[in-house]
Amino acid sequence: MSAAATIELSESLEDYLEAIYHLERHDRGARAAEIALRLGVSRPSVTGALKALSQRGLVHYDPYACVTLTSEGKRVAADVVRRHAILKDFLVKVLAVPPAEAEHAACRMEHVLGAGVMARFLDFARFVEVCPRAGAKWIRGFGFTCHDRGAFPECARCLEGPGPGPSGHGR
């Protein structure tokens, strides 16, 4: 069972863990002011979140010291970071979403997709990336340009013929 399944966390608390995780990677810990700046929240909001995370055993928190993740906190934060990276990569590499937009969307999506959906999403993303024929061909075809026009007579879009949009697919 994943850490996310064993500990109920709000989207906000997951964002705090993710911020601490990234700040810890650059230093030995994170200060409340750095967390507030990174998340665009007030210092009192950070204090409340850190207390909540501390009560759940996810951070070591002392108001006058750096905040660090506990081993459980690292596990939960790494899961959030992993989900975010998978989603952002898929949005950028497969759907051709601009990186800044993909970053924002991945941040929202990482919190709402359940473990089962994320597992299937990861399997699909791996398939698309590593399959030498179907994956690459699927990405090319989905890039809103049909390179195989007419090659698949059962394709409703090929039967439509050129339409509005850059691909001739009405997009």
RODO-2510 file (C-alpha; in nm, 4 decimals, decimal comma):
residues 171
     n   res          X          Y          Z
     1     m     0,0000     0,0000     0,0000
     2     s     0,1368     0,3418    -0,0914
     3     a     0,2101     0,6091     0,1639
     4     a    -0,0533     0,8309     0,0099
     5     a    -0,3114     0,5606     0,0781
     6     t    -0,2121     0,5243     0,4424
     7     i    -0,2001     0,8945     0,5321
     8     e    -0,4844     1,1265     0,4384
     9     l    -0,3426     1,4547     0,3133
    10     s    -0,5083     1,7526     0,1537
    11     e    -0,3806     1,8911    -0,1750
    12     s    -0,2322     2,1800     0,0205
    13     l    -0,0374     1,9555     0,2605
    14     e     0,0952     1,7533    -0,0333
    15     d     0,2164     2,0796    -0,1877
    16     y     0,4004     2,1624     0,1359
    17     l     0,5684     1,8213     0,1364
    18     e     0,6698     1,8657    -0,2268
    19     a     0,8143     2,2110    -0,1550
    20     i     1,0097     2,0826     0,1468
    21     y     1,1360     1,7885    -0,0598
    22     h     1,2743     2,0205    -0,3283
    23     l     1,4197     2,2673    -0,0764
    24     e     1,5862     1,9833     0,1164
    25     r     1,7549     1,8647    -0,2010
    26     h     1,9373     2,1976    -0,2258
    27     d     2,0071     2,2418     0,1452
    28     r     1,9883     2,0319     0,4599
    29     g     1,6415     2,1566     0,5362
    30     a     1,3828     2,4174     0,4580
    31     r     1,3046     2,7357     0,6447
    32     a     0,9462     2,8545     0,6848
    33     a     1,0225     3,1741     0,4912
    34     e     1,1578     2,9718     0,1958
    35     i     0,8502     2,7492     0,1971
    36     a     0,6206     3,0533     0,2064
    37     l     0,8057     3,2128    -0,0848
    38     r     0,8059     2,8934    -0,2925
    39     l     0,4321     2,8333    -0,2427
    40     g     0,3233     3,1969    -0,2447
    41     v     0,1581     3,1749     0,0973
    42     s     0,1895     3,3618     0,4267
    43     r     0,4237     3,2591     0,7077
    44     p     0,1289     3,1847     0,9429
    45     s    -0,0102     2,9453     0,6778
    46     v     0,3259     2,7686     0,6659
    47     t     0,3343     2,7395     1,0451
    48     g    -0,0108     2,5800     1,0510
    49     a     0,0776     2,3352     0,7752
    50     l     0,4066     2,2399     0,9394
    51     k     0,2299     2,1693     1,2669
    52     a    -0,0212     1,9484     1,0839
    53     l     0,2560     1,7639     0,8998
    54     s     0,4519     1,7232     1,2221
    55     q     0,1484     1,5730     1,3979
    56     r     0,1238     1,3194     1,1158
    57     g     0,4902     1,2279     1,1599
    58     l     0,5926     1,3594     0,8192
    59     v     0,8265     1,6448     0,9168
    60     h     1,0632     1,7380     1,1940
    61     y     0,9442     2,0838     1,2913
    62     d     1,0888     2,3289     1,5404
    63     p     0,9831     2,6933     1,4947
    64     y     1,3449     2,8136     1,5103
    65     a     1,5174     2,5463     1,3031
    66     c     1,5121     2,4089     0,9516
    67     v     1,2253     2,1791     0,8646
    68     t     1,3216     1,8333     0,7439
    69     l     1,1206     1,5384     0,6233
    70     t     1,0975     1,2244     0,8334
    71     s     1,1592     0,8951     0,6544
    72     e     0,7819     0,8581     0,6096
    73     g     0,7625     1,2197     0,4927
    74     k     1,0334     1,1524     0,2339
    75     r     0,8409     0,8513     0,1092
    76     v     0,5139     1,0445     0,0755
    77     a     0,6856     1,3501    -0,0779
    78     a     0,8776     1,1347    -0,3271
    79     d     0,5463     0,9811    -0,4352
    80     v     0,3954     1,3265    -0,4942
    81     v     0,7065     1,4373    -0,6864
    82     r     0,6997     1,1168    -0,8951
    83     r     0,3321     1,1620    -0,9848
    84     h     0,3981     1,5234    -1,0814
    85     a     0,6931     1,4305    -1,3048
    86     i     0,5018     1,1520    -1,4817
    87     l     0,2063     1,3772    -1,5522
    88     k     0,4158     1,6725    -1,6672
    89     d     0,6298     1,4558    -1,8962
    90     f     0,3196     1,3043    -2,0534
    91     l     0,1570     1,6411    -2,1056
    92     v     0,4719     1,7860    -2,2653
    93     k     0,6037     1,4859    -2,4609
    94     v     0,2804     1,3229    -2,5745
    95     l     0,0171     1,5955    -2,5786
    96     a     0,2602     1,8759    -2,6743
    97     v     0,1315     2,1034    -2,3977
    98     p     0,3686     2,3982    -2,3396
    99     p     0,5936     2,3295    -2,0361
   100     a     0,4586     2,6108    -1,8159
   101     e     0,0998     2,5045    -1,8787
   102     a     0,1932     2,1387    -1,8258
   103     e     0,3595     2,2280    -1,4944
   104     h     0,0424     2,3939    -1,3680
   105     a    -0,1860     2,1158    -1,4915
   106     a     0,0360     1,8406    -1,3493
   107     c     0,0344     2,0140    -1,0121
   108     r    -0,3455     2,0000    -1,0055
   109     m    -0,3767     1,6487    -1,1480
   110     e    -0,1205     1,4871    -0,9160
   111     h    -0,3540     1,5357    -0,6215
   112     v    -0,6756     1,4009    -0,7668
   113     l    -0,5768     1,0887    -0,9563
   114     g    -0,6079     0,7791    -0,7419
   115     a    -0,3360     0,5180    -0,7096
   116     g    -0,5030     0,2813    -0,9559
   117     v    -0,5440     0,5485    -1,2216
   118     m    -0,1857     0,6682    -1,1688
   119     a    -0,0561     0,3123    -1,2071
   120     r    -0,2429     0,2707    -1,5376
   121     f    -0,1289     0,6157    -1,6487
   122     l     0,2326     0,5237    -1,5730
   123     d     0,1992     0,1951    -1,7639
   124     f     0,0569     0,3808    -2,0631
   125     a     0,3217     0,6535    -2,0501
   126     r     0,5978     0,3896    -2,0412
   127     f     0,4397     0,2061    -2,3355
   128     v     0,4166     0,5219    -2,5431
   129     e     0,7776     0,6125    -2,4653
   130     v     0,9429     0,2743    -2,5145
   131     c     0,7395     0,0868    -2,7760
   132     p     0,9528     0,1213    -3,0912
   133     r     0,6582     0,0995    -3,3297
   134     a     0,3210     0,1632    -3,1721
   135     g     0,4327     0,4218    -2,9173
   136     a     0,6250     0,6487    -3,1509
   137     k     0,3649     0,6076    -3,4241
   138     w     0,0874     0,6877    -3,1779
   139     i     0,2630     1,0053    -3,0623
   140     r     0,3234     1,1141    -3,4225
   141     g    -0,0377     1,0479    -3,5152
   142     f    -0,1699     1,2233    -3,2083
   143     g     0,0448     1,5275    -3,2802
   144     f    -0,2535     1,6527    -3,4820
   145     t    -0,0867     1,5588    -3,8078
   146     c    -0,1886     1,2393    -3,9768
   147     h     0,1263     1,1076    -4,1467
   148     d    -0,0556     0,7975    -4,2644
   149     r    -0,3509     0,9680    -4,4374
   150     g    -0,5451     0,7068    -4,6258
   151     a    -0,3441     0,4164    -4,4857
   152     f    -0,6231     0,3210    -4,2473
   153     p    -0,9554     0,3124    -4,4331
   154     e    -1,1411     0,2372    -4,1095
   155     c    -1,0276     0,5684    -3,9580
   156     a    -1,3255     0,8051    -3,9514
   157     r    -1,0939     1,1055    -3,9624
   158     c    -0,9222     0,9783    -4,2781
   159     l    -1,2646     0,9372    -4,4374
   160     e    -1,3594     1,2979    -4,3508
   161     g    -1,0843     1,4396    -4,5663
   162     p    -0,9161     1,7728    -4,5016
   163     g    -1,0964     1,9982    -4,2605
   164     p    -1,0262     2,3124    -4,0656
   165     g    -0,7172     2,3232    -3,8512
   166     p    -0,3482     2,2533    -3,8997
   167     s    -0,3852     1,8773    -3,9390
   168     g    -0,6865     1,8583    -4,1570
   169     h    -0,8605     1,6816    -3,8674
   170     g    -1,0816     1,9663    -3,7581
   171     r    -0,8586     2,0498    -3,4619
***
